Structure formats: C-alpha cells, structure tokens
Amino acid sequence: MTPQQMAAAVARRYPDVLVARDEVTVVVDREALAEALAWLRDEPALAMDFLSCITATHWPGRDPALWIDYELRSIPLQHRMRVKVGCGEGDAAVPSVTSLFATANWLERETYDFYGVVFEGHPNLTRILLPVDWDGHPLRKDEPLGGVPTWYHGTRVPPIDERGMA
C-alpha cells in the first residue's frame, strides 16, 4: 500500500490527513486518540500493530503549544504512520494508551519526563530518566538551557545560557 492509499483509507474516518515526503500524518482530537489508535491497529488493511515512539514538540506562543506524536508501524505490511494530537500550554494532558500498546508504558513516561505531558490513566506516571526531584521538563523550549560552569585552563566558562554574544 502506498502512502497515498493509506492516507485515503484513513481519511474516510479521520479527514485531517497529510502526506509529505511519502510519510502519512493524521491529526486527531485528544478525545478521539485511543479510538483512532485502536482502529489503526485493528483495521486489517492498515494493521498498525507496533507503537515505536511517542514524543512531543513544544511551540511556545502558538495554539496548540504542544504536539504529541505517536509513531506507528505495521510489522506484517511494512509501512508506517504518524498520529498527532495538539494540546494547549496549560492543558498538556492526553489519555494513556498503555492498554492498547505495551510499549506506551515507557514511552509515555519518557514524554512526561522531558515535556511534562500528562498521560491520564497511566499505571505509573513517574519520571523515568531524570531524578525524581528534578524541577521542570528540559525539552520544553521555555526551559533554561542550563549547564555547569567549567574551568578551562584557568578561565571560567559559564553555562551556555549565561554567555554573552561575542
């Protein structure tokens, strides 16, 4: 099945579909997320049976400011698709899909850890890579760049967000 054929099949049910660079992306409302992922998994012509990645992008000042990205693969049919859900800056919450895909357990925790997206209904939504007491979500664009001052040959090199422009 070509990307255009996949997009046409999906568009009958979820009309916000885009094909760019031979990649299919479908945008769904957060309320329809679990239903859409279940349908994409169970529809024989698509068979998106593997959730390989969940991540997010942060666009401060835009609405929606956060986009949660689900990368799906079909092992038997050897194709892929992206599903995206937008959330507002102060409302970064989507339903957990751990009941649909076992891999979502760790992937949702990682996205929560780095972006602060809350996956409602997750069985154990805790930090997975950063220390439990870490303040903030480092991959959001409104986080300071941080860093640690370093001594180099007798000169102090400040963290990147404290450096002036040369």
C-alpha positions as CSV (number, residue, x, y, z in Angstrom):
1,M,0.0,0.0,0.0
2,T,1.4,3.4,-1.0
3,P,1.3,6.3,1.4
4,Q,-1.3,8.0,-0.7
5,Q,-3.5,4.8,-0.5
6,M,-3.0,4.7,3.3
7,A,-3.9,8.4,3.6
8,A,-7.1,7.8,1.5
9,A,-8.1,4.8,3.7
10,V,-7.6,6.8,6.9
11,A,-9.2,10.0,5.6
12,R,-12.6,8.2,5.3
13,R,-12.7,8.1,9.1
14,Y,-10.2,10.8,10.2
15,P,-10.2,13.6,7.5
16,D,-7.2,15.6,8.8
17,V,-4.5,13.6,6.9
18,L,-1.3,14.8,5.3
19,V,1.2,13.1,3.0
20,A,4.6,14.8,2.9
21,R,7.8,13.2,1.8
22,D,5.9,9.9,1.5
23,E,5.1,9.9,5.2
24,V,1.5,9.8,6.4
25,T,0.4,12.0,9.3
26,V,-3.1,12.1,10.7
27,V,-4.2,14.7,13.3
28,V,-6.9,13.7,15.8
29,D,-8.5,15.3,18.7
30,R,-7.4,14.1,22.1
31,E,-10.8,12.7,22.8
32,A,-10.5,10.5,19.7
33,L,-6.9,9.4,20.3
34,A,-7.5,6.0,21.9
35,E,-10.3,5.1,19.5
36,A,-8.1,6.2,16.5
37,L,-5.1,4.2,17.6
38,A,-7.2,1.1,18.3
39,W,-8.8,1.4,14.8
40,L,-5.5,1.9,13.1
41,R,-4.2,-1.2,14.9
42,D,-7.2,-3.4,14.3
43,E,-8.1,-2.3,10.7
44,P,-6.8,-5.2,8.5
45,A,-5.8,-3.0,5.6
46,L,-3.6,-0.9,7.9
47,A,-2.6,-3.3,10.8
48,M,-0.6,-0.7,12.7
49,D,0.4,-3.2,15.3
50,F,3.5,-1.6,16.8
51,L,3.9,1.7,18.6
52,S,7.5,2.5,18.1
53,C,7.7,6.0,19.6
54,I,5.9,8.7,21.5
55,T,7.4,12.2,21.6
56,A,6.3,15.8,21.6
57,T,7.2,19.2,20.2
58,H,6.8,22.5,22.1
59,W,5.9,25.7,20.3
60,P,5.6,28.5,22.9
61,G,3.2,31.2,22.0
62,R,1.3,29.0,19.5
63,D,-2.1,27.4,19.9
64,P,-1.8,24.5,20.3
65,A,1.6,24.8,22.0
66,L,2.3,21.1,22.4
67,W,2.0,18.4,19.8
68,I,2.2,14.8,21.0
69,D,3.4,12.5,18.3
70,Y,2.7,8.7,18.0
71,E,4.9,6.8,15.5
72,L,3.1,3.6,14.4
73,R,4.5,0.7,12.4
74,S,2.9,-2.3,10.7
75,I,5.1,-5.2,11.0
76,P,3.2,-7.5,8.7
77,L,2.5,-4.9,6.0
78,Q,5.8,-3.0,6.4
79,H,4.5,0.6,6.5
80,R,4.3,3.4,9.0
81,M,2.2,6.3,10.0
82,R,2.3,9.2,12.5
83,V,-0.6,10.3,14.6
84,K,-0.5,13.8,16.2
85,V,-2.6,15.4,19.0
86,G,-2.4,19.1,19.9
87,C,-2.7,20.4,23.4
88,G,-2.7,23.9,24.9
89,E,0.1,25.3,27.0
90,G,-1.7,24.9,30.3
91,D,-3.6,21.7,29.3
92,A,-0.9,19.2,28.3
93,A,-2.9,16.0,29.0
94,V,-3.9,13.1,26.8
95,P,-5.3,9.7,27.6
96,S,-2.8,6.9,28.2
97,V,-2.7,4.2,25.5
98,T,-0.9,1.6,27.6
99,S,-4.0,-0.7,27.3
100,L,-3.5,-0.7,23.5
101,F,0.2,-0.9,23.2
102,A,2.6,-2.3,25.9
103,T,5.4,-0.1,24.7
104,A,3.4,3.0,25.6
105,N,4.2,2.4,29.3
106,W,7.8,3.5,29.0
107,L,7.3,5.9,26.0
108,E,4.6,7.9,27.9
109,R,6.8,8.1,31.0
110,E,9.7,9.4,28.9
111,T,7.5,12.1,27.2
112,Y,6.1,13.1,30.6
113,D,9.7,13.3,32.0
114,F,11.0,15.5,29.2
115,Y,7.9,17.6,28.1
116,G,5.5,17.5,31.1
117,V,2.7,15.9,29.1
118,V,0.3,14.1,31.5
119,F,-1.0,10.7,30.2
120,E,-4.3,10.3,32.1
121,G,-4.8,6.8,33.3
122,H,-1.2,5.7,33.1
123,P,-0.5,3.0,35.6
124,N,2.7,4.6,36.9
125,L,3.4,8.0,35.5
126,T,6.7,8.9,37.2
127,R,10.0,10.1,35.9
128,I,12.0,7.5,34.1
129,L,15.3,9.2,33.1
130,L,15.7,12.3,35.3
131,P,16.0,12.3,39.1
132,V,12.6,12.2,40.9
133,D,13.3,15.6,42.4
134,W,14.1,17.3,39.1
135,D,12.3,20.6,38.6
136,G,10.9,21.2,35.2
137,H,10.8,19.4,31.8
138,P,14.1,20.0,29.9
139,L,13.0,19.6,26.3
140,R,10.3,22.3,26.5
141,K,11.5,25.4,24.7
142,D,10.7,27.6,27.7
143,E,13.2,25.8,30.0
144,P,16.6,27.5,30.6
145,L,19.5,25.9,28.7
146,G,21.4,25.4,32.0
147,G,24.7,23.8,32.1
148,V,27.5,23.8,34.7
149,P,30.3,26.4,34.9
150,T,33.5,24.8,33.8
151,W,37.1,25.7,34.5
152,Y,39.3,25.5,31.4
153,H,43.0,26.4,31.5
154,G,42.4,28.9,34.3
155,T,39.4,30.5,32.7
156,R,35.8,30.1,33.8
157,V,33.4,29.0,31.0
158,P,29.8,29.9,32.1
159,P,26.8,27.7,31.3
160,I,25.6,28.4,27.8
161,D,22.5,30.4,28.9
162,E,24.8,32.8,30.8
163,R,27.1,33.5,28.0
164,G,27.0,36.9,26.3
165,M,27.1,37.3,22.5
166,A,30.6,37.9,21.1
